[in-house]
Amino acid sequence: MRKNTSIAIILAIIIALGMLTYFLNKPIINNLDLGLDLKGGLHVVLEAQESGGQKITPDTIQKSVGILRTRVDKLGVSEPIIYPQGDKRVVVELAGLKDPEQAVDVIKSTAQLEFWDQNGKVLVTGKHLKDAKASVNQGGQGAEVNIEFDKEGTRLFAEATQANVGKPISIVIDKKIVSAPTVDEAITGGSARITGNFTAKEAEDLAVLLRSGALPVSLKIMEKRTVGPTLGSDSLNKSVKAGLVGLLAVLIFMLGYYRLPGLIADISMVLYSILVLGTMALFGSVLTLPGIAAFALSIGMAVDANVIIYERVKEELRMGKTLKAAIEAGFNRAFWTIFDSNLTTLISAVVLMYFGTGPIKGFAVTLSIGIVASMLVALTFTRYLLVLSADITKNNKLYGV
């Protein structure tokens, strides 16, 4: 058991040192995705418009929010903030966009796909679409979108092409004809190509729109503004400074009050901070001001775990137990207290993560990572170093007794 624990500790140290080496060469803040409140970005307010007899209801607004979130995710934006406002509006906030105008075009497009005959009759609609992918034309000139229908769409498209051999079928998106190829023969394979002198980027955006599905209502931009990073940068700098001052104060307190165990706790805190920030950077988590608050809270919980452990160890030493026996008993007595408190907090974080949006979800993600890292460091790494220190010195005064 001890051998396995030692191997786990060594691996954790190697991982932490690897992260530390990497982030020393490239500052960790440059590897973290920052939220809108820290990095700036785009704030758009959209209002639903009734069209085609489609009424605006809470259900259509929620469906629109889901479709918009899918579209934004395809754009590669991390943790967008998308939520309904009132009965008809939807707010979209996107951090750190390179091309805000292109993002707005993708967001507001209804993406109603239809196939018309030469008389303007609708033959097939996008609701039967199964997949859409962008690709380069066979001749290597321009790009196109290859679409695939579901079973019902395959049947309808086959019937439509069979009835229109030698005639054009228009491919229409949002009531605009993209192309109108002539049908040479019936297409029964359930696939088709959308061409129209697209660039590769335009074809990819169109494929994203078609894959995410058509919006149930059209959306009109009521407000669009770019959020500058100046305020966020100032808040970030102040938060980092406050965090460093607070962390330094905690490290000094632990060292002065608990002595040798305090030194071990300080080393554990450094390892803990590297693990949390490194994990966030590796998994692409977005850091927001609430996320910084969650990180500070999780540091407090990690310190609290060490305090509980050390107080238990000191009680065992006062009862006359040997140093190693006191450490083992102290950890065993403290385990369930630490586990219960962290578990209840983790459950709260998971609930916030599931039901929350934007900054709330960012807070929950950071807190969850911090809780797991706290348990890992306090109950394995700290324990290992304490047992190791007991082999070096037997002086109880170094343990605050």
N, C-alpha and C positions, 0 to 999 in steps of 0.2 A: 504494500500500500504506500509506504513512504517512498519507495523507489519510483513508483508511478507519479506521485506528487512532485518529486524532485524533477522528473523529466518534464512535467507540465510547467513547472516554474521556470526551468531553463528555456523552454520554448517561448514562454511569455516574455522573458527578458530579451531573448534574441529578436522577437517581433518588435518589442518596444524600442530596442536599440536601432533596429533597421529603420523604423519610422522616424526616430529622432535624427539619425544620420541624413535621411532624405530631406526632412523638413529644415535641417540646418543649412543645407545647400539651397533649398527653395522654401522660403518662409511659408509656414502652415496656412497663414491667412490667404495666401495666393492660391491654395489648393482647395479652399472651401467656397462653395457657392453661396453668395450672400443674397438675402431676401430684398424685397422692394424697399423696406425701411432702411437698409444699409447701403444698397448699391444703386438705387434708383431704377426707373423703368417706365412702363406704360400703364396708364389708368384710363379705362374706357367704360363708359356707361351706355348700355344698349337698351332700347325700348322696343318691345314686341309690337308688331303691326298686324292687324287682321287682314288676311288675304285669302282669296279662293274659298270663302265661306268658313275658314278655320277660325274658331273662336279662341280667345285667349283665356286659359284657365290655369290654376295652380299646377295642374298636371303637365300642360304644355310648357310652362316655364321651367319646371324641374327637368323635363326631358331635354329642353334646350340647354340647360346648364350641363347635363351629362354629355351631350354631343359636343358642346364647346370645350369641355375638359378633355375629351378624347382628341379633338383637333389640336389643342394646345400641347398636349403630351407628345403628339406626333411631330410638333415643331421643335421638340427638344428642350422645352422650357421646364425647369425643375420647380415643383411645388407651386403651380400658379394659384392665385386666389380668385375663385369664381363663385359668386353667390347671388341669389335673387334679392332684389330690393323693391319692396312694395309689391303691387299686383302685376306690374307689366315690365319691370326693368330687371336687367342683369348687369352686375358689375364684374369686370374682368381686370385683374392687376397682374402684370407680367414683369419680372425683374430681369435687368441686364440684356435686353434684346439688341441684336446687331442691326436688324432691319424692322423697325416698328411698323412702317407703312405696310410692308408685306404681311406682317402678322395680323394687322387690322383687316386687310382684304380677305385673308383666310377665315378669320373669325366671323365676320359679318355675312359672308356668302351663304345663301340658303342652300345651294348645291342640289337643286331639284333636277334630276336627270330624267329625260324623256326621249323616246324615239317616235318621230312623227312620219306619217306617210306624206305624199306630195300634196294632199288636201288639208294637212294640218291636224289630222286625227292622231290621237295618242295611241301607240301600239303597245309599248312596254314602258314601265317607269323604273326609277332607281330603287324602289322598295324590294324588287326582286334581285338586287345586286348581291353577290356573294363575296367578291373580292375585286380589287383594283390595284394595279401595279404600273409604275412608270418604267419605260424602257426606251432604248434608242431605236429609231426606225431601221428596218432591214437594210436600207441603202446607206445607213450611217449618217444620214442628213436629218437633223432635228430629232425630236422626241415624240413619243406617243404614250397613250395610256391603254393598257390591256385590261379588259374587264371580263368577269366571269359571273354568270347568272346562277341562281339556285334552280331547283328542279322545276318549279312553276315558271320561272323566268325563261328557262331553256325552252320549255314548250311554247310559251307565248312568242318568243323571238323566232323560233323555227317556223311557226305559223305566219308570222309577219313577213319574214323574208321569202317564204314560199309564195305568198300572195303578191309580193312586189318584185319578182324577178324582172330585171330589165328596167326597173324604176328606182328613183332615189329614195333613201330613207334618211331623214335628217336626225342628227344627234344634237339634242337641245339641252342646254344647262341654264337654269334660271331664265327660261323663255328666250334665250339667245342661241341661234343656230351656230354650232361650232364647226360642223362639217356635214356634208350631205352626199355620201358615197352612193354610187349606183350598185344595186344588188345583182351580182352575176349568177348566183345560185343560192338555194336555200341553205341556211347555216343552222345545223342541227347539233353542233357540239357545245352549245351554251356559252360561247365566248365571242368577243368582238373587240375591235380596235377603235380608239378615239384619236383621230389625227387632226391637226389644225395649226401647223407651223409653230409648235410649242418649243420653248427652250427646255433644257433638262429640269430647271428649277420650276418652271410653270407646270410641266407634266407631273412632277413630284407633288406639288401643292394640290393639283387637281385630283390626283390619286388619294391624297390624304382626305380631301373633302368627301370624295365618293365613299371611301372606306368607313369614315365616321358616320355617314348617313346624313340625310337631308334634315334641316331644321323644320320643325312642325309649323313655325311661323317665321315671317321675315323680321329681321332686326334692323332698326335704324339707330345710327350713332347719335346720341344726344350730347355726349361730352367726351372729349379725348384730350388728354394732357400728358406731357412727359414729366415724370417725377425726377428731379435732380438728386444726385448722390451727396450733395454738400451736407445737408442735415444728417443724413445717415452716416457719412464719414465722420462727422464731428461726434455723433452719438457713439459710434464704434470706438473711436479713440478714447473717449471718456470712460466707456465701459471696460475697455482693456486695461486702462490705467487703474480704475477702481478695483478690477478683479485682481490685478497683480499686487496692489497694496493689501487687499484683504487676504490673499493667499500668503503673502509674506508674513503678515501678522499672525495667521494661524500656524505657520511653520515655526515661528519664533516661540509662540505659546506652547506648542506641543513639545518642542525641544527643552524649554525651560521647566515645564511642569512634570513631564514624564521622563526626561533625561534620555537614557539609551533607547527605550521604546519610542520616545518622541522622535529621535533621530530616524529610527526605522519607519515611523509613520510619515515623516517628511519625505523620505525616499519613495515610499509607497504613493504619496500624493503626486510626486513628479511622474512616476510611472503611470498612475491613474490618468492624469491630465493628458499625457501623450497618447494613451490608449483611446480615450474618448474623442479627442480632436482628430487623431489619426483614423479612427473608425468612421467618423463623420466625413472626412475627406475621401476615404476609399470608397464609401458607398454613395457619395454624391449628395449627402444631406445638405439642406439649405439652412444657413445660419441667419437667424433673425434676432432682433432685440429680445423678444420673449425666449428665444433659444439660448441667448447668453444668460438670461435669468435662470433658465433650467439648468445650465451648466454650473452656475454658482450654487444653486440649490443642491445639485447632486454632489458637489464638493463638500458642502455642509453635511450631507448624509454620510459621505465616506469618512469624514473626520469623526462624526458621531459614532460610527461603527468601531473605529479605533479606540475611542474613549471608553465605550462599553467594554471592549475586550480588556483594555489595560486596567480598568477598575476591578474587573473580575479577577484578573491575575494578581493584583495587589491584595485583594481579600484573601486569596488562597495563600499568598506568602505570609500574611499576618497570622494565618491559622497554623503556620509552622511547616508547611509543605516545602519540598525541595523546589528549586527553580523550574526544572523541566516539568515536574508534576504540576506545579502551579500554572504553568503556561498551558499544558494540555487541559487541565480542569477549567481554566479561565475561558479558553476557546469553546469548550464543550458547553459551558453554562451560558456563554454569550451567543452561541450560534442561533438558537431559536428566536431570541429577542431580535437579533439583526435580521434574520430571515423573514419573520412576520412583518416587521416594519417596512422592509424593502418590498415584500410581496404586495402589501396593501397599496403602497405608493405605485408600484408597477401596474396593478390593476386599474388604478385611477388614470395612469398615463395611457394605457391601452384604450380605455373608454374615450379619453380626449382625442386620441389618434384616430379612432374609428368614426366618431361623430363630429369632430372638429374640422375646421378648414383653415387654410392659410397659416397665420402666426400661431394659432392654437395647436395645429398639428405639428408645426415646427418645434414648439415648446415640448409637446409630448414625445416626439422622436428623440430629441436631445436628452430629455429626462430619462427615457427608457434605456438609452445607451449608457448613460451615467450610472443608473442603478445596477445594471448587469456588470459593468466594469468595477463598480464599488464592491460588489459581492466577490467577484473574482480576485481582486487585489487584496481585500481585507482578510478573506478566509483562506487564501493560499499563499500569496507572496509574503504578506506580513507575518503569517504564522511560521513560514519557512525561515525567515530572517530571525525571528525571535528564538526559535529552537537552535538555530546556528549560533546566535549570540550567547545562549546558555552554555554552549560547549567551550566558549572562549573565556567567559567571566562568571563567577559565582557571587559577585558582590551585589547584595540586594539593594544597596543604596543607589546603584545605577538604575534601578527599576522604580525609584520613587518611594521606597519603603525604608 
